[in-house]
Amino acid sequence: MTGKNKNKRYTEWKEAKKRCRLNAETVQMAKKLGLNPKSLIKNIPNKSQGWKKPVYLWIREMYEERYGDSIKTSEKTDKKNIENNF
């Protein structure tokens, strides 16, 4: 990959991290799952889409299903984050 493409990809991930409210750990999980930043941005739930989970929870669930690793954060933290995001 050339320097120009690397910079573009870095910028896309930076924007997805900001818009989806992700932390570094969740971004790493998304990359390991093979997701790209555009797909994450497309999956941001709209206010009328109450059934849709926030992107960080969606990534974590897919990661747990595929790799079976338990994630360090507790359920209390996830519930608190969900309440604060809505």
WOPERA-V749069 format. One record per pair of residues at least 4 apart in sequence whose C-alpha atoms are under 6 Angstrom apart, sorted by sequence separation. I is the first residue (numbers start at 1). GAP is how many residues later the second one is. D is the distance in whole Angstrom. If there is no record, write none. Layout:
# WOPERA-V749069
i gap d
I GAP D
I GAP D
This chain:
# WOPERA-V749069
i gap d
16 4 6
17 4 6
22 4 6
31 4 6
45 4 6
63 4 6
64 4 5
17 5 5
30 5 5
64 5 6
45 7 6
16 21 5
13 24 5
16 25 6
